[in-house]
Amino acid sequence: MKYITGLFMIAVISFTNAQETLELPLWEEVPGFQYSDTYSEKVELNEAGIPTKVSKITEPTLTVFLPDSEYVTGKIPAAVICPGGGYSYLSIDKEGYMVAEWLNSIGMAAFVLKNRLPNDETMKDKRIGPLQDAQRAIRLVRDNAEEWNIDVEKVGVVGFSAGGHLASTLTVQYDEPVYPLKSANSARPDFSVLIYPVISMENTYTHKGSQVNLLGKSASKSDMKKYSANYHIDENTPPVFLVHATDDGAVPVENSIELYGEVKKKTGKVEMHIYQEGGHGFGLGRDPMTEQWPDACEKWFYKNGILKEKEVYLFSYFKGNGEDGLHFAWSEDGLSWEALKNDESFLTPAIGQHRLMRDPCIIRGGDGKFHMVWTTGWTDKGIGYASSEDLIHWSYQKFIPVMEHEEGARNSWAPEITYDPAKKEYMIYWATTITGKFPETQSEQEAGYNHRMYYTTTKDFKEFSPTALLYEPGFNVIDASIIKDKDRYVMFLKDETRDPVAKKNLRVAFAEKLTGPYSDAGNPITGNYWAEGPTTLRTKNGSWVVYFDKYIDKKYGAVTSDDLKTWKDISDEVFFPKGIRHGTVFKISNAEFRRLIRQM
């Protein structure tokens, strides 16, 4: 970490997930401070040595949590977190550090505020002490946005219970002159997430402890109103996300309901989740109902443009002989690819004679699930199949005996799968050599393999149509990959011809229907090298990129085209993990990607 403007590091905190974070002082000189020799900070630690509760704070700080830079590109949103505790202590782990780690997992920077708690011993005006710290925290994040790679227009606040009161007060009093300014940056949060918050300071449904601690035992009606955010909502109020439980016995649910009504009237930019049960202080959730709110909040971040709705490219592949199973790489630009999970396997093969998982092909189906087929072995008369909703948890692995009926079938290699939305069915297709078939292209080279493309269709992966010939181009063909292009289907394929002159290149054929018939294969689209395993990506500008395995050179290559006629080799522009072999490229949302990496 480089020098932070006007600050110095005062602590490095190590968490159970081995993450080290910086704790920084908010102020060079704390405003409105008056010394008391009877008032000093108290900290309760858990067994791991992490603070759980903090009270009597005299030196407010901001603890910095930044997401893993390996999975971050561009400027990111950030949130200042205000833990609760009735303005008498801060529940700094459950409503601070844990929340920061969750925000990091969805691609946001997080800053846990250890704000001063209102008291007359060390504050000249305890009503504004917490607000001073909250304003300063937002400005501090914006002051150092370049250092922390933060989007200054996406800096918000998250608050729990009394910390929700502080966050809601900041939301409406961000420009209240509570201390002399040195920063030119605004303290206005760009969004406000309030979890079982204290909103009102009026006697009707306030949290009495928070009211007394902040305003005193004899609070005036004007102070009660001033520090009730529901009275101060206007057209400049940022989007608000609210969570509460109906049975909250500490902070009545009416606090959230009242604020929801006011924001709805003034801006309409508000979402509220009220659970029948959950009580108070459930943090990120303590039961199946209250555990839902972080996912709902993440979706709200996307809905409001706080998190970017962008697609991430994934590449499924195998290594070696396919013994250890499924691997993934990811990319944002389709050029530079990085392995996930330290290039370890996501799924171990469990079926087939040789227990292999070669040539993994994954698509998103009409049901929203990911469907995968793969080569299970060198001599199997069938292929592997599994499905998943999140690319982590997979169904049981099923062996589909697609060539069992053919006595002379030698193999079932490089299966692929394509979804036909018109028929709402899947076509699975693969290459097989059947002894004695197509003698005119038979060669003694390469163990006499002489492939053609075969297929079956299914709607449910339980019942399959009889296997049929898909493509007979008049040469040894393998590694077909088909995608839809407007009103036609495009098949990329490998010419496996070995004699009398080796071809070993990629070509293209077309059809009006997924099941064909397909046209004659066009001219080679790859260069003077052996290529196999084509997989295709359509970029945002409509260009085609075909990736392939330069298996003799032991590296990956690519060609690109705007019209499927003229092709340019861009192999020197793509970078893949070492040892990557034949796989498939597909797209997932940024939210899906974030969920994937936090489950690894």
N, C-alpha and C positions, 0 to 999 in steps of 0.2 A: 504494500500500500504506500502510495506516495504521500507527501505532506498534504494535510487537509487544511484548507484556508482558515487561519486564525485558531487552529485547534492543535492538540497533541493527544497521542494515544495514552489512555490511562489503564487499559486492561485488555488482555486477550482471554476470551472465555472458550473453553473446549467443551463441546457437547458430545452426547453419547454416540452420535453418528460420525464422530471424528472431525466435524466441521469446526474450524477456528474462526471466531468473529471478533471484530474490533468494538470496544466500548469507548465512546468518545464523549468528552464533556460538552455540554450545550453552550456554556458561557465562559468567557474570559473573566467576567465579573457578573455574578448573579444579581439581577435587578431586584430592588426592594428587599434585599437580605439584611437581617439583623442577627448578630451572633448571640447564641445561647449556649452556655457550657453544660446544660442539662439535656440538650437535644442532639443526638447523634444517630447515624444510620444503623438500623438493625436488619439483619439478613438471616432468613431460615434456608438451610440447604437440604437437598435430598441426599440419598445414599451415594449418588454419583458426584456429589459436590456441586450440583447446579442450584442456583438460587430459586426458591419457589415463592417466597414471600419477602417483600422488602417494605420497610416502614421508616419513618423519621428521616426522610431524604433531605439532605442539604445541598448536595452537588448533583443536579440532574444530568443524566447522560442519554446517549443514543447508541444502541447496539446495532451494528451494521450486519445484515445478512444479505449476501449476494448469491444469485443462482449460479450453478456450475457453468463456467464460461464455455465449456465444450459444447453446450447445447444452446448457446445464445448468439444471435446475430442481430445487429442493429440496436437502437435505443430501446430500453425496456421500461415498463411502468413501475411505479414504486408506491409503497404504502407505509405511513407511520402508524404504529400499533400502540394503542392506549389500553393497558390492562386495567381491569376493575379491582375493586376492593373497598367500596364504600367511602372513598376519599380518606381511609384510615391506613390502608396498606395497598400494595400492588401484588396481584396474583401473577407474577411476572413470568412464570414458566408456562402454566396452562393457557393463560390468555396473552402471552407475549412470545416467548421463544418458540413454543410449539406452533403457534400461528405463523410466525415468520418462516419456519421450515416448510409449512404447507404452501405459503405464497411463493417461496423459492421453487417448489416442485411444479408450479404451474407457470413458471417463467417470469416472476415478478421479484423485484428487489424489496426487501422489508427492513424496517428500522424500528426496533423496540424502544419506546420512550419510557425512561425511568424518570417520571416527572415528580416535582415536589408535591407534597400533600398539604392541603390548607391547614395552617396553624398560626397562632398569634405569637408564638415564641420567636420564630425566625422570619416572619413575613410582616411587612408594614401593612399590606392589604391582602389578606389570605384569599379573598374572593377572586383575585386576578392571577395569583401565583401559578396555578396549573395552566391557565390560558397563555400566560407568558411563555411557558415551556413548550406548549403545543405549537404556538405560532413560530417560535424559534426553530423547532424541529422541522417544520415544513420548509422554512426558508433555508435551513442548513442543507437539507437534501437538495434543494434547487441550486444553492450556491456551489455544490460539489457534483452537480449532475454530470459534468464532463468526466470527472474522475471515476464516477461509479457507473457510467454508461447509461444514464437515466434520461428518459423523455420528460422534459420539464413541464409539458402540458398534460402529463398523466401521473401526477403525484397526488395521492389521496390519503384518507385516514380510515383506520379500522379501530373501533372501540367496543369494549365489553362493560356492561353494567355501569358503574360510576365512570369508568373509562369511556363508555358510550356517551355519558353526559358531557365529558370533556370533549369528545370528538364532535358531538352535535353542537356544542357551544362554539368550537372552532369553525364548524361549517357555516354558522351564521354570524360570527363575530371575528372573522379572519382579519378584518381591517380595523378592528378596535385598537386605538392607540394605547397599548398597555405597557410599552417599554420604548426607549429611544432606539430608533432604527439605524442600523449600519448597512444592512442589506437592501438592495434595490428590488429583490424578488418578492413576489406576493406570497402571503401565507394562506391564500384560498386553496382548499383541497379541491381536486378535480373530480373526486367521488367520495362518498361517505358510506361506509359499511358499519352498521350499528347492531350489535348482538345483545339481546335482552337489555337494552339501554335504559338508564334513567334519563328521561327527557324533561319532565316537569319538576320544578322546585315548589310548586304550589301544593297546599296541604291535601288536595283532593286525592291524588294518587302518586305522590312523590315517594321516594325511598327516604324515610325519616333520617336515617344515619347519614346519608350523603348530604341531605339538606342542612342538617345541623353542622356537620364538619365543614361545609363550604361557606354557609351564610350565617352560622351562629344560631343560638337557641331562640333568639327573638328577631328573626329575619323580617325585614319590611316587605310589604306587598310589592313595592316597586322592584326590590331585588329579586323576589320570587319570580316576577314576570320577566325581568331582564335576563335571568339565567334559565329560562324555559324556552328552548329552541323553537317550539311550535308557534310562538308569537312572532317570530322573526323571519319566517320563510318568505322569499321573494323570487323574482324572475332570475336572479343570479345564483340561486341555490343549486349546487351541483347534484347529479343523480344520487339517489339514496337507496340503499338496500337494507332491509330490516328483517330481523329474526327474533322471535319471542315464543314462549310457551304459555298456553292458556292458564296452566296451573302454577305459574310463577308466584310463589308466596312472598318473595322479597321485593321484587319490582313489578307492580301490576302491569299486565299486558296492555292496558289502556295507554301507557306511555308510548308504545310503538304505534298503536291505532291512531292516537291523536296526531302524531307527527305524520303518519301516512296520509291522513286526510288533508292536512295543510299542504304538503308537497304535491299531492294529487291536484289540488285546486290551483296552485300557483304555477307548476311546471309540468306535471304529469309524469315526470321522470323518477318514478319510485316503484319498488317491488317489495312485497312483504310476505314472509313465510311464518305462519303461526301454527305451532304444533299443539295438539290436544294435551299432551303430557310432555314433560321434560324438566319441569321445575326451573331452578335458577342455577347459573354457574356451570353450564354443561360444556363450555369451551367449544372444541371442534366436534362435540357430540359424545353422548354417553349411552345411547341406545340406537336401535335401527332407525327411529324417526328423526331424532336430532342430528344423527350423523349424516343426514342428507343435505344439510345446508351448505357445506363447502362446495359440493358439486353444483348445487343450484347457483351459488355465488360465482363460481367459475364461468358458468354459462352466461350469467348476467354481465360479467366483465367482457365477454365476447360480444354480447348483444349491444353493449354501449360503446364498443370500440376501444375499450381500455386494453384488452388483449387483442392482438391482430388475428383476424380470421384469414389465415393463410394455409396453403397446403405444403406438406412436407413429403418429399420423395423417399420411399423405402425400397431397398433392394434385398430380396431374399436370395440366399446362395448357399452352397456347400463348400467344404474344404477337404483336401485330401481325396479319399475315396468315398466320402459321405458317411463315415462311421459315427461321427459325433452328432450329426443332425443339422438342424436349421440354424443359419446365421442371418443377421440383419446388418445392413449399412444404411446410413441416412444422408440426405443432401437437401439443401434448399435451392441450389442452382442447377442441379442435374449434372454438374461437372466434377466437383470435389465431393468424394464420398468418404464417410468415416464409419468404422465398425462400431456397433453398439455392444454393450456388456463386455468390453475388453475382448471382443471377438470370440466370446464363448458361445456355446450352443444355447438356443432357446427351447429346443425340443429334441429329445433323443429318439432315434428310430426304434420301433418295437415290433415291426412286422416284416415279412418277407424272408426268403431263404437266407439272405446274407445280412439282414438287418441294416440296410443302408438307407440314406435319405439324400439321394442325388437329384439334381435338376428341380428343386422345389419351385413350383409355380403357384402363386397366390393371387386371387382376385377378390374383389368385393362383390358379393352376390346381390340378387334382387331383394333378399331378406335382410340386407345390411351386414350380414356376417362375412367373415373372411373364410374362403374355401381354398384348400391347398391339395394339390396332387403331386406325387413325386415318384421317381424310380426307386424301387425297393431292392433291386438286385440285378446282377448281370444276366441271369437266365430265367427270371420269374416270368410267368405268363399272366401277370397282373400288375397293378399299380397300387400305390398307397393313397389314402384320402383321410383328411381330418378338417375340422372347422373350428373357428374361434371367434369370439366377440371382441377380443382385445389384443390378440397376437401373443398373449402370455399364457392364458389358460385354454388348452386345446381339448377337443372331444377325443374319445377313444380313437385309436388309429385303425382304420378299416382297410382290409385288402380287397380290392375289386378285381376279380379274375377275368379280365376283359378278353384274354386270348386262350383261356382254358379249353375252349371248344376246338381249337386248331392243333391237331397232333403235331404238325411240323413247325409250330411257332417256336422260335428260339429265344425270344426276348420281348420285353415291353419297355421301351426306353423313352426318356424325355417327354413325359406327358404334360399337356397344357390343358387349360380349361377356359372357356369363353361363355359368357352369359348372353342369351338371346332374349331381350326384354319383350319383344313382340309375342313370343311363344311362352315366355316365362319359364324357360328351361335352360339347362346347361349342356354344352357339348364338351366332352372330354376326348382328347385326341392324342395319339402317340405314334411312335415308329416301331414297326415289327418286321423282322425277317421271317418268312415262312419258307422252309426248305422246298425247293423245286419251283417256286413261283417266280415269274418274270425272268426266265433264263437268259433272255436277250441282253440283260444288263448284269448278269452274274460275273463276279470277279473272284479270282483265287486270292487276291490281296485281302488283308485285314480280316482273316478268318472266314472269308466268304460271306460276310454280311451283305444283304441286298434289301434295304428297307423300303417300305411304302408306308404312307400315313393311313391310319385307321381311326374310327371314332365310335362313340356311343353317346346317347343323350339321356338325361334324367331331369326330373323336376324336384326330387327329394333325396337323392343319393341313397335310396333304398331299392328302387326299381329302375332298371336300365334297359334301353332298347338294344336289340341284337347288334353286335359289332358289325360294322360295314367299312368298306374301303372309302376313304375320304379323298385321297389324292394319289394319282399315278401319273407322274410327269414324264415318264419315259427314261428316268434315271434313278439311281439310288438316292433317296431323299430322307431327311431326318430333321428334327428340331424345328418343326413348324410352330409358328406363333401368330395368332389371328386377332385382329382388333377391328372394330367397326369404324368406318369413315363415311359419315352422312348416310347415303343410301346403298352403300356397298361394304363388303368385307375385304380386308387386306391380309394376305398371308405372307409372312416372312419365313423363309425356309432355307435349309442348307442343302446345296448340291453335294452329295457325298461321293460323287464319282471318283474312282481311284485309277481306273484303266480306260483307255491307253494313256491318257494324260490326266493327272490329278486336277480336280476342280476345287473342291473344298472351300467354296465361296457361298455367299448369301445372295438370294434372289427374291423376287416378289411376284405373287400371283393375286388375282382378283376374282370375286364372285358376288352375285347379287344376293345370295342366301348364305347363311352361315355354313350350312352343310354342303354347299357347292351347287353345281360344278364350278371348279376353279379354272382359270385361264392357264395357258402355257406360262411357264416361269419366264420372267424378263431377263435382261442382261444382269450380270453380277453387279452388286452395289458395293462390294468390298474390294480391297486392293490385292496386291501380290503377296498374300500371306494366307495361311489357313485359318478359317474362322468358323465358329459354331455357336449354338445357343443364343440366337437373336432374341432380344426383348425390347419393346418399343415404348417410347414416351412421347406424348404430345405436349409441347410447351405452351405457355400462356399466349404466345404470339402465333400459334398454329403450326409451328415447325415440327417436323418429325425427327426424333433422335433414336437411332437403333444402336443398342449396346450389344457387344458380342465378346466371346471368349477367344482370344488369340492363343489357343492352347499350346501351340508349338513354342511360341515366344513366352508363355507363362505370364501373360498380362491381359488386361482388358482393353478393348478398343471401342470406337464409336464412329458412326457416320450420320450426317444430317441432311435433310432435304425439306424444301418448302412445297414441292409438288409431287413427290414420289417418283420423279423422273430423273432429275439431276441431283447427284449425291456428292457431298464433300466429306472427306475423311477428317475427323477431329480427334483422332486417337491421342494426339499429343496434348490435348486440352483436358482430358479426363483423368482423374486420379482415384484409384480404388484401393481398398485394403489388400495387403499382400496375401497371395494364395487364394483369392476369390475364384470360384468356379461357377459355371452355368446356373443362372437363376432368373428372377423376374423383377421388373420395376413396377411399382404401383404407388398410388397417392393415398395419404391419410391427412386428416385435419391436424392443425397445430394442437388442438385440445387432445386428440387421440394420441399424438406423439408425446405430449407431456405426461399423459396417464401411463403410456408405455414405459417411459424412462423412470418414472417413480416407482414402478412395480418391478424393475429389474433387480 
